[in-house]
Amino acid sequence: MRHLSILLALLLCPLLCAAGPLDGKWQGDLQGNPVTVDLCPDGTYLTQVGAGAEGQSEEGTWRSDASKIEFSPTEGEPYVYAYSIHGGRLVLSGDDLPAPLSLGRAGAAPDDGTPPPPTDGTPPASGSPLVGQWNHEGQFMVGWIALRPDGKYSSSLTARGVQGTAETGVWHSDGSHLTIRCGGNEVTYDMAVEGEQMTLSGGNLATPLLYVKVPGSEKTVAEAGARADAERNAEDNEWRSRLAVGPLSGPSHVMAAGEVPEDEHWKDVQIGATVFTAVQGYVRFSTQQYMYRPGQGPQGLFRTRTAWLFLANGRVYVRAVQYAGSTKPDDVEQPWGGLYYIDGEDPKEYWGQYAIGADDSLHVVLDDTSTMDAVFTDGRRNMVWKETTYGNVLWENEALQNR
């Protein structure tokens, strides 16, 4: 499908007009499909969506200005996206994208959510003149970055007139470089500071950006960060108690129900492992919706989805259903994300046993002996596996009700 190749190609462009930092191979995951892109300094690119012979490849040329990226495939019409880049993330919007798409750079250092360790027992950035809020006002881009004394930061950088979502992570500096790390991605900028002005260049930036420090923001940034941390910690602790875990005393049989089939290996568990004390589900849906052509399947709308069901008996059931189709129904109102006829359906299901670590890490051993490792975050409200986030069903439902 065209949009798969397009999204893939773009995911590679944290700053396509800047040859050098972008050269090489980029990798990621797009709706469950592995994607790779080779960006060449001569302005050509090669992309692939999917693995092996079933993958879709595309080649052509690329170019960009301060706010848009254009890809010209060898076969087909050029396509253009608006973009913003910050903290090693590329956010694309427009054209055939139903919603902004955030992409990461391959090979980035993993993010464990903690600041770089201090060398003298003090907070990582305590006393640094960089602590505070710095604002950027450019012709095309606007943004800010708040550097906290505990080594954490929050920031936003978008095209003018575009409302962006702030990112958070950790930062450190050696005096001439600023390194920020967010969501498993790390980027280092060249930095020049003169008084209350800071210029960042290199990294994933096409052109240098000038930031001006907000007077007196050292204190306000620290106080605001402390309040935000306290509120977040309180919410995380509340959910951690609601999504309680405990030691498994022994195997127990659970009857099949709904889409969950009979578990033939229910006795294969790890006695004493830490598991959920009540059944918990984690899900992720695609934005696109699908329907069968009249007379070819059941009525209704369907989405590509993956669901994890963690039982209190130490067993886990994973079901993934992926739909394929690129034809939009005629005379049907298109919902947000797009609606397509189903040309293919690929369901997969797995059973296994699981154990939760004291740090909320997750280890799964499937019945075919393969393993899967993930981590619960945000008080176990979310689960992250292979850089993809799955939401707890209870949490997602409450979030929807509170909108």
C-alpha positions as a Markdown table, in Angstrom:
| # | Residue | x | y | z |
|---|---|---|---|---|
| 1 | Met | 0.0 | 0.0 | 0.0 |
| 2 | Arg | 1.3 | 3.4 | -0.9 |
| 3 | His | 0.8 | 4.9 | 2.5 |
| 4 | Leu | 3.0 | 2.2 | 4.1 |
| 5 | Ser | 5.9 | 3.0 | 1.8 |
| 6 | Ile | 5.4 | 6.7 | 2.4 |
| 7 | Leu | 5.3 | 6.6 | 6.1 |
| 8 | Leu | 8.3 | 4.4 | 6.1 |
| 9 | Ala | 10.3 | 6.6 | 3.9 |
| 10 | Leu | 9.6 | 9.5 | 6.1 |
| 11 | Leu | 10.4 | 7.9 | 9.2 |
| 12 | Leu | 13.9 | 8.2 | 8.1 |
| 13 | Cys | 14.1 | 11.8 | 7.8 |
| 14 | Pro | 14.7 | 13.6 | 11.1 |
| 15 | Leu | 16.2 | 16.3 | 8.9 |
| 16 | Leu | 16.4 | 15.5 | 5.4 |
| 17 | Cys | 18.0 | 18.7 | 4.2 |
| 18 | Ala | 21.0 | 17.9 | 6.4 |
| 19 | Ala | 23.3 | 15.4 | 4.7 |
| 20 | Gly | 25.8 | 13.8 | 7.1 |
| 21 | Pro | 23.8 | 13.2 | 10.3 |
| 22 | Leu | 21.1 | 11.5 | 8.3 |
| 23 | Asp | 23.3 | 9.3 | 6.1 |
| 24 | Gly | 22.9 | 5.5 | 6.6 |
| 25 | Lys | 20.2 | 3.1 | 7.6 |
| 26 | Trp | 17.1 | 3.8 | 9.6 |
| 27 | Gln | 14.7 | 1.2 | 11.1 |
| 28 | Gly | 11.4 | 1.2 | 12.8 |
| 29 | Asp | 8.0 | -0.4 | 13.2 |
| 30 | Leu | 4.9 | 0.6 | 11.2 |
| 31 | Gln | 1.6 | -1.0 | 12.2 |
| 32 | Gly | 3.5 | -4.1 | 13.1 |
| 33 | Asn | 5.6 | -4.1 | 10.0 |
| 34 | Pro | 9.4 | -3.7 | 10.1 |
| 35 | Val | 10.6 | -0.8 | 8.0 |
| 36 | Thr | 14.1 | 0.2 | 6.9 |
| 37 | Val | 15.4 | 3.2 | 4.9 |
| 38 | Asp | 18.8 | 4.0 | 3.5 |
| 39 | Leu | 19.4 | 7.8 | 3.1 |
| 40 | Cys | 22.2 | 8.7 | 0.8 |
| 41 | Pro | 24.1 | 12.0 | 0.7 |
| 42 | Asp | 23.5 | 12.3 | -3.0 |
| 43 | Gly | 19.7 | 12.9 | -2.3 |
| 44 | Thr | 18.5 | 9.4 | -3.1 |
| 45 | Tyr | 16.7 | 7.0 | -0.8 |
| 46 | Leu | 15.7 | 3.3 | -0.6 |
| 47 | Thr | 12.9 | 2.0 | 1.7 |
| 48 | Gln | 11.3 | -1.3 | 2.5 |
| 49 | Val | 8.2 | -2.1 | 4.5 |
| 50 | Gly | 7.8 | -5.6 | 5.7 |
| 51 | Ala | 10.3 | -8.5 | 5.9 |
| 52 | Gly | 11.7 | -10.7 | 3.2 |
| 53 | Ala | 10.1 | -11.3 | -0.2 |
| 54 | Glu | 6.7 | -10.0 | 1.1 |
| 55 | Gly | 8.1 | -6.6 | 1.9 |
| 56 | Gln | 7.4 | -3.5 | -0.2 |
| 57 | Ser | 10.3 | -1.5 | -1.5 |
| 58 | Glu | 10.6 | 2.0 | -2.9 |
| 59 | Glu | 13.4 | 4.1 | -4.2 |
| 60 | Gly | 13.7 | 7.7 | -5.4 |
| 61 | Thr | 15.0 | 11.1 | -4.4 |
| 62 | Trp | 14.2 | 13.3 | -1.4 |
| 63 | Arg | 14.5 | 17.0 | -0.5 |
| 64 | Ser | 13.3 | 19.2 | 2.3 |
| 65 | Asp | 12.9 | 22.8 | 3.5 |
| 66 | Ala | 12.5 | 24.0 | 7.1 |
| 67 | Ser | 9.0 | 22.6 | 7.5 |
| 68 | Lys | 8.2 | 20.1 | 4.7 |
| 69 | Ile | 9.7 | 16.9 | 3.3 |
| 70 | Glu | 9.2 | 15.8 | -0.3 |
| 71 | Phe | 9.8 | 12.3 | -1.6 |
| 72 | Ser | 9.8 | 11.6 | -5.3 |
| 73 | Pro | 9.7 | 7.9 | -6.0 |
| 74 | Thr | 11.0 | 6.5 | -9.2 |
| 75 | Glu | 7.5 | 5.3 | -10.0 |
| 76 | Gly | 4.6 | 7.4 | -8.9 |
| 77 | Glu | 3.8 | 10.9 | -7.9 |
| 78 | Pro | 5.8 | 12.9 | -5.3 |
| 79 | Tyr | 4.3 | 13.2 | -1.8 |
| 80 | Val | 4.9 | 15.9 | 0.8 |
| 81 | Tyr | 4.6 | 16.0 | 4.6 |
| 82 | Ala | 4.9 | 18.7 | 7.2 |
| 83 | Tyr | 7.4 | 17.8 | 9.9 |
| 84 | Ser | 8.9 | 18.8 | 13.2 |
| 85 | Ile | 12.0 | 17.3 | 14.7 |
| 86 | His | 13.1 | 17.3 | 18.3 |
| 87 | Gly | 14.9 | 15.0 | 20.7 |
| 88 | Gly | 15.7 | 12.4 | 18.1 |
| 89 | Arg | 12.0 | 12.2 | 17.1 |
| 90 | Leu | 10.5 | 13.0 | 13.8 |
| 91 | Val | 6.8 | 14.0 | 13.8 |
| 92 | Leu | 5.1 | 13.9 | 10.4 |
| 93 | Ser | 1.6 | 15.2 | 9.5 |
| 94 | Gly | -0.6 | 16.0 | 6.5 |
| 95 | Asp | -1.0 | 14.3 | 3.1 |
| 96 | Asp | -2.5 | 10.8 | 3.7 |
| 97 | Leu | -1.6 | 10.6 | 7.4 |
| 98 | Pro | -4.8 | 10.4 | 9.6 |
| 99 | Ala | -2.9 | 11.7 | 12.6 |
| 100 | Pro | 0.6 | 13.0 | 13.4 |
| 101 | Leu | 3.1 | 10.2 | 13.3 |
| 102 | Ser | 6.1 | 10.2 | 15.7 |
| 103 | Leu | 9.1 | 8.2 | 14.5 |
| 104 | Gly | 12.4 | 7.3 | 16.1 |
| 105 | Arg | 16.0 | 6.8 | 14.8 |
| 106 | Ala | 17.4 | 3.3 | 14.6 |
| 107 | Gly | 20.4 | 2.3 | 16.8 |
| 108 | Ala | 19.6 | 4.9 | 19.5 |
| 109 | Ala | 20.6 | 4.1 | 23.1 |
| 110 | Pro | 17.8 | 2.6 | 25.2 |
| 111 | Asp | 16.1 | 4.8 | 27.6 |
| 112 | Asp | 15.6 | 3.5 | 31.1 |
| 113 | Gly | 13.9 | 6.7 | 32.2 |
| 114 | Thr | 16.7 | 7.8 | 34.6 |
| 115 | Pro | 19.1 | 10.7 | 34.3 |
| 116 | Pro | 22.8 | 10.1 | 33.7 |
| 117 | Pro | 24.5 | 9.2 | 36.9 |
| 118 | Pro | 26.1 | 12.1 | 38.8 |
| 119 | Thr | 29.8 | 11.9 | 39.5 |
| 120 | Asp | 29.9 | 13.6 | 42.8 |
| 121 | Gly | 26.6 | 12.7 | 44.5 |
| 122 | Thr | 24.8 | 15.9 | 43.5 |
| 123 | Pro | 21.9 | 16.1 | 41.1 |
| 124 | Pro | 23.1 | 15.7 | 37.5 |
| 125 | Ala | 22.7 | 19.3 | 36.5 |
| 126 | Ser | 22.8 | 21.0 | 39.9 |
| 127 | Gly | 24.3 | 24.5 | 39.5 |
| 128 | Ser | 24.5 | 24.4 | 35.7 |
| 129 | Pro | 23.9 | 27.7 | 34.0 |
| 130 | Leu | 21.8 | 25.8 | 31.5 |
| 131 | Val | 19.1 | 25.1 | 34.0 |
| 132 | Gly | 15.9 | 27.1 | 33.2 |
| 133 | Gln | 13.5 | 27.5 | 30.3 |
| 134 | Trp | 14.8 | 28.5 | 26.8 |
| 135 | Asn | 12.5 | 29.8 | 24.1 |
| 136 | His | 13.0 | 29.6 | 20.3 |
| 137 | Glu | 11.2 | 32.1 | 18.0 |
| 138 | Gly | 12.1 | 31.4 | 14.4 |
| 139 | Gln | 10.6 | 32.4 | 11.0 |
| 140 | Phe | 9.2 | 28.9 | 10.5 |
| 141 | Met | 9.6 | 27.1 | 13.9 |
| 142 | Val | 8.7 | 27.9 | 17.5 |
| 143 | Gly | 9.5 | 26.0 | 20.6 |
| 144 | Trp | 10.9 | 25.8 | 24.1 |
| 145 | Ile | 13.0 | 23.5 | 26.2 |
| 146 | Ala | 13.0 | 23.4 | 30.0 |
| 147 | Leu | 16.2 | 22.0 | 31.5 |
| 148 | Arg | 15.7 | 20.9 | 35.1 |
| 149 | Pro | 18.4 | 20.7 | 37.8 |
| 150 | Asp | 17.7 | 17.0 | 38.4 |
| 151 | Gly | 18.7 | 16.1 | 34.8 |
| 152 | Lys | 15.2 | 15.9 | 33.4 |
| 153 | Tyr | 13.7 | 18.0 | 30.6 |
| 154 | Ser | 10.6 | 18.8 | 28.7 |
| 155 | Ser | 10.3 | 20.5 | 25.4 |
| 156 | Ser | 8.3 | 21.3 | 22.3 |
| 157 | Leu | 9.4 | 22.3 | 18.8 |
| 158 | Thr | 6.8 | 22.7 | 16.0 |
| 159 | Ala | 6.1 | 24.6 | 12.8 |
| 160 | Arg | 4.3 | 28.0 | 13.4 |
| 161 | Gly | 0.6 | 27.5 | 13.8 |
| 162 | Val | 0.9 | 23.8 | 14.7 |
| 163 | Gln | 0.0 | 22.7 | 18.2 |
| 164 | Gly | 2.5 | 20.1 | 19.3 |
| 165 | Thr | 2.8 | 17.7 | 22.3 |
| 166 | Ala | 5.6 | 18.2 | 24.7 |
| 167 | Glu | 8.2 | 15.4 | 25.1 |
| 168 | Thr | 10.0 | 14.6 | 28.3 |
| 169 | Gly | 13.3 | 12.8 | 29.0 |
| 170 | Val | 16.8 | 13.4 | 30.5 |
| 171 | Trp | 19.6 | 15.6 | 29.5 |
| 172 | His | 23.3 | 16.3 | 30.2 |
| 173 | Ser | 26.0 | 18.6 | 28.9 |
| 174 | Asp | 29.8 | 18.7 | 28.7 |
| 175 | Gly | 29.8 | 22.5 | 28.2 |
| 176 | Ser | 30.0 | 22.4 | 24.4 |
| 177 | His | 27.4 | 19.8 | 23.6 |
| 178 | Leu | 23.8 | 19.2 | 24.8 |
| 179 | Thr | 22.6 | 15.6 | 24.8 |
| 180 | Ile | 18.9 | 14.7 | 25.3 |
| 181 | Arg | 17.4 | 11.3 | 25.6 |
| 182 | Cys | 13.7 | 10.5 | 25.2 |
| 183 | Gly | 11.8 | 7.3 | 24.5 |
| 184 | Gly | 14.8 | 5.2 | 23.5 |
| 185 | Asn | 16.3 | 7.9 | 21.3 |
| 186 | Glu | 19.3 | 10.0 | 21.9 |
| 187 | Val | 20.6 | 13.1 | 20.1 |
| 188 | Thr | 23.6 | 15.3 | 20.7 |
| 189 | Tyr | 23.8 | 18.9 | 19.6 |
| 190 | Asp | 26.7 | 21.3 | 19.3 |
| 191 | Met | 26.0 | 24.1 | 21.8 |
| 192 | Ala | 27.2 | 27.7 | 22.0 |
| 193 | Val | 26.1 | 29.8 | 25.0 |
| 194 | Glu | 26.6 | 33.6 | 25.2 |
| 195 | Gly | 24.9 | 35.1 | 28.2 |
| 196 | Glu | 21.2 | 34.4 | 28.0 |
| 197 | Gln | 21.4 | 33.0 | 24.4 |
| 198 | Met | 22.0 | 29.4 | 23.4 |
| 199 | Thr | 22.5 | 28.2 | 19.9 |
| 200 | Leu | 22.0 | 24.5 | 19.1 |
| 201 | Ser | 23.2 | 23.0 | 15.8 |
| 202 | Gly | 24.2 | 19.6 | 14.4 |
| 203 | Gly | 22.5 | 16.5 | 15.6 |
| 204 | Asn | 19.2 | 16.2 | 13.8 |
| 205 | Leu | 18.9 | 19.9 | 13.0 |
| 206 | Ala | 19.1 | 21.2 | 9.4 |
| 207 | Thr | 20.0 | 24.7 | 10.5 |
| 208 | Pro | 21.1 | 26.2 | 13.9 |
| 209 | Leu | 18.4 | 27.2 | 16.3 |
| 210 | Leu | 18.7 | 30.2 | 18.7 |
| 211 | Tyr | 17.1 | 29.9 | 22.1 |
| 212 | Val | 16.8 | 32.8 | 24.6 |
| 213 | Lys | 16.6 | 32.1 | 28.3 |
| 214 | Val | 13.5 | 33.2 | 30.3 |
| 215 | Pro | 14.8 | 35.4 | 33.2 |
| 216 | Gly | 14.4 | 33.8 | 36.6 |
| 217 | Ser | 13.2 | 30.5 | 35.1 |
| 218 | Glu | 15.8 | 28.4 | 37.1 |
| 219 | Lys | 13.5 | 28.4 | 40.1 |
| 220 | Thr | 10.2 | 28.1 | 38.2 |
| 221 | Val | 11.4 | 25.2 | 36.1 |
| 222 | Ala | 12.6 | 23.3 | 39.2 |
| 223 | Glu | 9.4 | 24.0 | 41.1 |
| 224 | Ala | 7.1 | 23.1 | 38.2 |
| 225 | Gly | 9.1 | 19.9 | 37.6 |
| 226 | Ala | 8.8 | 18.9 | 41.2 |
| 227 | Arg | 5.1 | 19.4 | 41.2 |
| 228 | Ala | 4.6 | 17.5 | 38.0 |
| 229 | Asp | 6.7 | 14.6 | 39.4 |
| 230 | Ala | 4.7 | 14.5 | 42.6 |
| 231 | Glu | 1.4 | 14.5 | 40.8 |
| 232 | Arg | 2.6 | 11.8 | 38.4 |
| 233 | Asn | 4.1 | 9.6 | 41.1 |
| 234 | Ala | 0.8 | 9.8 | 43.1 |
| 235 | Glu | -1.2 | 8.8 | 40.1 |
| 236 | Asp | 1.3 | 6.0 | 39.3 |
| 237 | Asn | 1.2 | 4.7 | 42.8 |
| 238 | Glu | -2.6 | 4.7 | 42.8 |
| 239 | Trp | -2.7 | 2.6 | 39.6 |
| 240 | Arg | 0.0 | 0.3 | 40.8 |
| 241 | Ser | -2.1 | -0.6 | 43.8 |
| 242 | Arg | -5.2 | -1.1 | 41.6 |
| 243 | Leu | -3.3 | -3.3 | 39.2 |
| 244 | Ala | -2.0 | -5.4 | 42.0 |
| 245 | Val | 0.5 | -8.2 | 41.7 |
| 246 | Gly | 1.4 | -11.1 | 44.1 |
| 247 | Pro | 3.2 | -14.5 | 44.2 |
| 248 | Leu | 1.7 | -17.4 | 42.4 |
| 249 | Ser | 0.8 | -20.3 | 44.7 |
| 250 | Gly | 0.1 | -22.9 | 42.1 |
| 251 | Pro | -1.6 | -23.6 | 38.7 |
| 252 | Ser | -5.3 | -23.3 | 38.3 |
| 253 | His | -7.6 | -24.0 | 35.3 |
| 254 | Val | -9.5 | -21.2 | 33.7 |
| 255 | Met | -12.4 | -22.0 | 31.4 |
| 256 | Ala | -12.5 | -20.8 | 27.8 |
| 257 | Ala | -14.6 | -17.6 | 27.3 |
| 258 | Gly | -15.4 | -15.4 | 24.4 |
| 259 | Glu | -12.4 | -15.1 | 22.0 |
| 260 | Val | -10.1 | -16.7 | 24.6 |
| 261 | Pro | -9.8 | -20.5 | 23.7 |
| 262 | Glu | -9.1 | -23.4 | 26.0 |
| 263 | Asp | -5.6 | -23.3 | 27.5 |
| 264 | Glu | -4.2 | -26.8 | 27.1 |
| 265 | His | -1.0 | -26.0 | 29.0 |
| 266 | Trp | -2.5 | -24.3 | 32.0 |
| 267 | Lys | -0.2 | -26.3 | 34.3 |
| 268 | Asp | 2.9 | -24.8 | 32.8 |
| 269 | Val | 3.6 | -22.0 | 35.2 |
| 270 | Gln | 6.4 | -20.8 | 37.5 |
| 271 | Ile | 5.4 | -21.4 | 41.1 |
| 272 | Gly | 6.2 | -18.3 | 43.2 |
| 273 | Ala | 6.4 | -16.0 | 40.2 |
| 274 | Thr | 4.9 | -12.5 | 40.7 |
| 275 | Val | 1.7 | -12.2 | 38.6 |
| 276 | Phe | -1.4 | -10.1 | 38.5 |
| 277 | Thr | -3.9 | -10.9 | 41.3 |
| 278 | Ala | -6.8 | -10.3 | 38.9 |
| 279 | Val | -7.0 | -10.7 | 35.1 |
| 280 | Gln | -5.6 | -7.7 | 33.2 |
| 281 | Gly | -5.8 | -6.8 | 29.5 |
| 282 | Tyr | -3.5 | -4.6 | 27.4 |
| 283 | Val | -4.5 | -3.5 | 23.9 |
| 284 | Arg | -3.4 | -1.5 | 20.9 |
| 285 | Phe | -5.6 | -0.7 | 17.9 |
| 286 | Ser | -4.7 | 0.8 | 14.5 |
| 287 | Thr | -6.3 | 4.1 | 13.5 |
| 288 | Gln | -7.5 | 2.7 | 10.2 |
| 289 | Gln | -10.8 | 0.8 | 10.0 |
| 290 | Tyr | -11.8 | -2.1 | 7.7 |
| 291 | Met | -15.0 | -3.7 | 6.5 |
| 292 | Tyr | -15.9 | -6.8 | 4.4 |
| 293 | Arg | -17.3 | -6.3 | 1.0 |
| 294 | Pro | -21.1 | -7.1 | 0.9 |
| 295 | Gly | -21.6 | -10.8 | 1.0 |
| 296 | Gln | -18.0 | -11.6 | 1.8 |
| 297 | Gly | -18.0 | -11.5 | 5.6 |
| 298 | Pro | -19.8 | -10.2 | 8.7 |
| 299 | Gln | -21.0 | -6.7 | 8.9 |
| 300 | Gly | -19.3 | -4.1 | 11.0 |
| 301 | Leu | -16.1 | -2.2 | 11.3 |
| 302 | Phe | -12.8 | -3.9 | 12.3 |
| 303 | Arg | -9.3 | -2.6 | 13.2 |
| 304 | Thr | -5.9 | -4.2 | 13.2 |
| 305 | Arg | -5.4 | -5.0 | 16.9 |
| 306 | Thr | -3.2 | -6.8 | 19.4 |
| 307 | Ala | -4.5 | -7.8 | 22.8 |
| 308 | Trp | -2.5 | -9.3 | 25.8 |
| 309 | Leu | -4.6 | -11.0 | 28.5 |
| 310 | Phe | -2.7 | -11.7 | 31.7 |
| 311 | Leu | -4.5 | -14.2 | 33.9 |
| 312 | Ala | -4.1 | -14.5 | 37.7 |
| 313 | Asn | -3.0 | -18.2 | 37.2 |
| 314 | Gly | 0.4 | -17.1 | 35.7 |
| 315 | Arg | -0.7 | -17.7 | 32.1 |
| 316 | Val | -0.9 | -15.1 | 29.3 |
| 317 | Tyr | -2.8 | -15.2 | 26.1 |
| 318 | Val | -1.8 | -13.0 | 23.1 |
| 319 | Arg | -4.0 | -12.5 | 20.1 |
| 320 | Ala | -3.1 | -10.3 | 17.1 |
| 321 | Val | -5.3 | -9.7 | 14.1 |
| 322 | Gln | -4.0 | -7.8 | 11.1 |
| 323 | Tyr | -6.1 | -6.6 | 8.2 |
| 324 | Ala | -4.9 | -5.6 | 4.8 |
| 325 | Gly | -6.7 | -3.6 | 2.2 |
| 326 | Ser | -6.2 | -0.4 | 0.2 |
| 327 | Thr | -9.6 | 0.2 | -1.5 |
| 328 | Lys | -12.0 | 2.7 | 0.1 |
| 329 | Pro | -15.7 | 1.9 | -0.1 |
| 330 | Asp | -17.7 | 4.1 | -2.4 |
| 331 | Asp | -20.4 | 6.3 | -0.9 |
| 332 | Val | -19.4 | 5.5 | 2.6 |
| 333 | Glu | -18.6 | 8.3 | 5.1 |
| 334 | Gln | -14.9 | 8.0 | 5.9 |
| 335 | Pro | -14.2 | 8.0 | 9.7 |
| 336 | Trp | -11.1 | 9.4 | 11.2 |
| 337 | Gly | -8.2 | 7.2 | 10.1 |
| 338 | Gly | -9.8 | 6.0 | 7.0 |
| 339 | Leu | -12.0 | 3.0 | 6.0 |
| 340 | Tyr | -10.9 | 0.2 | 3.6 |
| 341 | Tyr | -12.3 | -3.0 | 2.3 |
| 342 | Ile | -10.7 | -6.1 | 3.8 |
| 343 | Asp | -8.5 | -7.9 | 1.2 |
| 344 | Gly | -6.8 | -10.1 | 3.7 |
| 345 | Glu | -6.9 | -11.1 | 7.4 |
| 346 | Asp | -4.0 | -12.6 | 9.4 |
| 347 | Pro | -4.9 | -13.7 | 12.9 |
| 348 | Lys | -2.3 | -15.1 | 15.3 |
| 349 | Glu | -2.6 | -16.3 | 18.8 |
| 350 | Tyr | -0.1 | -17.5 | 21.5 |
| 351 | Trp | -0.2 | -19.0 | 25.0 |
| 352 | Gly | 2.6 | -18.8 | 27.5 |
| 353 | Gln | 3.6 | -18.1 | 31.1 |
| 354 | Tyr | 4.7 | -14.8 | 32.6 |
| 355 | Ala | 6.5 | -13.3 | 35.5 |
| 356 | Ile | 6.7 | -9.6 | 36.6 |
| 357 | Gly | 9.9 | -8.3 | 38.1 |
| 358 | Ala | 10.2 | -6.0 | 41.1 |
| 359 | Asp | 11.0 | -3.2 | 38.6 |
| 360 | Asp | 7.8 | -3.9 | 36.7 |
| 361 | Ser | 9.8 | -5.7 | 34.0 |
| 362 | Leu | 7.9 | -8.5 | 32.2 |
| 363 | His | 9.3 | -11.8 | 31.0 |
| 364 | Val | 7.1 | -14.2 | 28.9 |
| 365 | Val | 7.9 | -17.7 | 27.9 |
| 366 | Leu | 5.6 | -18.9 | 25.2 |
| 367 | Asp | 4.5 | -22.5 | 24.8 |
| 368 | Asp | 6.8 | -22.8 | 21.8 |
| 369 | Thr | 9.7 | -21.9 | 24.1 |
| 370 | Ser | 10.3 | -18.5 | 22.5 |
| 371 | Thr | 10.6 | -15.6 | 24.9 |
| 372 | Met | 9.3 | -12.0 | 25.0 |
| 373 | Asp | 10.5 | -9.2 | 27.3 |
| 374 | Ala | 8.7 | -6.0 | 28.0 |
| 375 | Val | 8.1 | -3.5 | 30.8 |
| 376 | Phe | 5.1 | -2.0 | 32.6 |
| 377 | Thr | 5.2 | 1.8 | 32.9 |
| 378 | Asp | 3.2 | 4.6 | 34.5 |
| 379 | Gly | 2.1 | 2.5 | 37.5 |
| 380 | Arg | 1.4 | -0.5 | 35.1 |
| 381 | Arg | -1.1 | 1.6 | 33.1 |
| 382 | Asn | 0.9 | 0.9 | 30.0 |
| 383 | Met | 3.1 | -1.9 | 28.7 |
| 384 | Val | 6.0 | -1.3 | 26.3 |
| 385 | Trp | 7.2 | -4.1 | 24.0 |
| 386 | Lys | 9.5 | -3.5 | 21.1 |
| 387 | Glu | 9.0 | 0.3 | 21.4 |
| 388 | Thr | 5.2 | -0.2 | 21.0 |
| 389 | Thr | 2.9 | 0.9 | 23.9 |
| 390 | Tyr | -0.2 | -1.1 | 24.9 |
| 391 | Gly | -2.7 | 0.4 | 27.2 |
| 392 | Asn | -4.4 | -1.3 | 30.1 |
| 393 | Val | -8.1 | -1.7 | 29.4 |
| 394 | Leu | -9.2 | -0.3 | 32.7 |
| 395 | Trp | -7.0 | 2.7 | 32.3 |
| 396 | Glu | -8.0 | 3.3 | 28.7 |
| 397 | Asn | -11.7 | 3.1 | 29.5 |
| 398 | Glu | -11.4 | 5.6 | 32.4 |
| 399 | Ala | -9.3 | 7.9 | 30.2 |
| 400 | Leu | -12.0 | 7.9 | 27.6 |
| 401 | Gln | -14.7 | 8.6 | 30.1 |
| 402 | Asn | -12.7 | 11.6 | 31.6 |
| 403 | Arg | -12.2 | 13.3 | 28.2 |
